[in-house]
Amino acid sequence: MINASSLVIITTATKPPEGVHALEMTNVAKRKVTAKAAVFFWSALGVKKIVVADATGQTLLEESEVLLLNKIEVEIEQIQYLQDNRLVIEKGKGYGEGALIKYALQKSQLLKDENSFFKCTGKVYCRNFAEIFDLIQTNNIKNIFWRDALKSSMIDTRFFYVSKDFCYNVLLPVFDDIDDKINITMEHAVLKAARKCMIQGTSIRPMLSGFSGGMDKPYFDSSLGFLDQNLPCWVGQ
């Protein structure tokens, strides 16, 4: 039986500490505006369950904004905790995001009723989400990652779909090993794990738009021709 979930976990770090490697967007107001924009776009796309998980103890959406989204039948859950800033500065944003995903899995009430979920980095949304969801549901996909469209040696960790079991058994141990100072980035670590336990194929490309916190500018989101319908991906059960 196909049991795809359209729940999206959006990971944010609204108020990051000073000194995080490769983080150009440090203005808290701009981080809030861009992350809120992504949440509203996800909601407009028809996603009915959204978990906003923040690693810096902040609540992204105000009560009036949550009530507004409720009017279009979107359930919003906001969870937050205070990350270990010392470790995030030492090991990098990827390590921090892994810890945040682990926290969300443990604390989210919406996730308790789901076997799988989409994870998307804050400030980003998937313009062709309906097509991606249909791909997953039609093919009964349990876990899928896509190659970075611009960097052939990396997985794109901004957006993926996984089961909770896969997350606990494969992803979380990988996240613990991330350490930017010795060049074990999130993208390389996840790619290494995917190559060990997943099958490589191709699929339509998630059309991701939004802002990069690292670069403090919009992500590339134009057509890549052939790759738009044939992007390398890794699929697992």
N, C-alpha and C positions, 0 to 999 in steps of 0.2 A: 504493500500500500504506500502510495506517495504521501509524504508528510513534510513537505517543504514549509518553512516558516519565513514570513516576511518581516519578522522583528529585526530592528536595526539597533545595534549598540553604537552610539557616537561617543568617541573618547575625546575629552578636552583637558586642557591644562590652562585655565583662564588666567591665572596669575603665577606664571613660572618664576623661579628664582633667578637671580643674576648669575651669569657664568655658565649657562647651559651651552654646550658646543653646538655650533651651526644653527643658532636660533636668532633670526633677524627680527621677527615680529615680536616685540616685547611690550608694545603699548597695550595695556589691558583693555581699554575701550575698543580698540580695533579688533582685538582677539574676540571680545564679546560680540561685536557687530557681525563679524564674519561667521562665527559659529552659530549665532542665532539665525542668520540668513540660510545656512545649510539646513538647520532643523526645520525651518518653515518650508523650504523647498522639498525636503523629504516628505513632509506632511501633505503638501500639495500634490505630490506624485501618487498619493493613495496609501502610503504605509500607515498602518493603524496602531502599531506598537513601537514606541521609541524609548530607549533607555539612554539618558544623557549621563555619562559617568565622568566626573571631574576629579583630577588627581591633586588639585591645589586647594581643596576645601571650599570651593565656590559653587554657588547655585546659579546656573546660567540663565534660566528663564524665570521671569517674575510671575506671580500668581495670575495676573490678568492675561499674560501670554499663554499660560497653560489652559486657562478657561477658554480662551479664543480657539485654541487647537482642539479642545474637547468638543466644540461646536461643530467641527467637521469629523467627529468620531475618532479622534486620535487620542490614544492613551499615552500619556507622558509620565515617565518615572525618572526622577532626578536623584542620583546618589553621588556622594562625594566623600573623599577622605584626604588626609594630608600625607603626601608621598614623602619618602626620605630624600630630601633635597640633596644631601651630600652624595648619596649613591647615584642620583640622576645626573648630577654635575660630573661625577666621576665616570659613570658608565654610558651616559647618553640618553637621548629621548626614547629610543627603542626599548631600553631596559625599563624606563618609567612606564611606558605604555603596556608592556607585558604585566607589570605589577598591577596596573589599573584594570586590565581585563580580568585578571585573577580575582580582584576584589569585587568586580561587577558580577562575576559568576557566583560568588559566595553570598552576595547581599541582595541582588535584584529579585524582586517579587514577580515581575513580569516574566523573567527568564525561567522561573521554577516550572512553568507550564509548557515550556518549549524544549524540543530536543536539539534544535539547531538555531543559528542566528547569523545575520550579516554583521560584520564589524566595519565601521567606516571612521576614518580619522576625522576629527572635528574640522569644520570649515570646508568640507568637501561633500559633494552629493553626486549621485549617478543619474545622468540625464535619461539613459535608456534602461532604467531599472525594470520596467515592465517586461522588456525582452530578456533581461538577465534572469528574472524570476521565472519566466516561462521556460527558459532553457533548463534551469535547475529542476523545476517541477516535472517537466516532460521527460527528462532523462533520469529522474530519481537520484539526483546527485546529492551526496551527503557532505562532501567537502570539496572546495575548489579555490585555487589561487591562480592568478594570472601573472604572466611575465610583465615586467616593466616595459611599456611600449617603446620607451626611448633608450633603455639600457638593457641589452640582451643578457647580461650576466646577473641580473637581479630579478627577484619576485617583487611585484608591487604590493606592498603591505598596507597601503592606504585603505583597501577595500577587498574583503574576501568573505567566504561563506563556509562555516564549519559547524560540526556537531559539538555538543558539549563534551562528549567522550573524547573526541579527537583533540579538542582544546586542552583537556586535562592531561591526556596521555602523551601528546606529541608537542603541542605548541608551548605550553607553560614551561616544560623543562628546557626548551630551546631559548625562551626568553631569559631564563636565569643565566644563560651563558653569554648574553650580549654584553659587549664591552668595546665601546668606540675607540678607546685609547690603544687597543691592540687590533683594531680593524675588524672586529667581529660585530658587524652591524646587524640590525634586525633583518634587513633585506637578504643579506648573505646567509645568516643563520637559518632563516625559514626556508630558503632555497635548498640548502643542504639537507634539511629534514624532509622536504617534499621529494627530493630525488631518491631518498631511501625508501619511502613507503607509499608513493603515489604514482599514478600512470600519467605520462605526458601526452597531451593531445592539443587540439586547437578549438577555439570557439569565437563567438562574437566578442568584441572588445567592450568592456565597461567604459562608457563615455563619462569620465570623471571631470567635474568642474569644481571651481572654488579657489580658495587661497592657500598658499603654502606658508606655514608658520616659519619654516626654515629660511625661505628666501624672501618672505614678506612681499609676495607678488602673486598674481593669478597663475594657476597651473596651466600648462599647455593642454588645450582640449580640442584641437582641430583634427580633421580627418587624416588618417595615415594610409588611405587607399586599401591595399590588399589586407593589411593587418586589421582593419576594422571588422572583417568577417573571419579572420584566420589568425588570431593572436594565440601564441603558445600558452598553454595552461597546464596545471597539474590537478588531477582529479583522484579522489580516494574514497573508500567506503568506510 
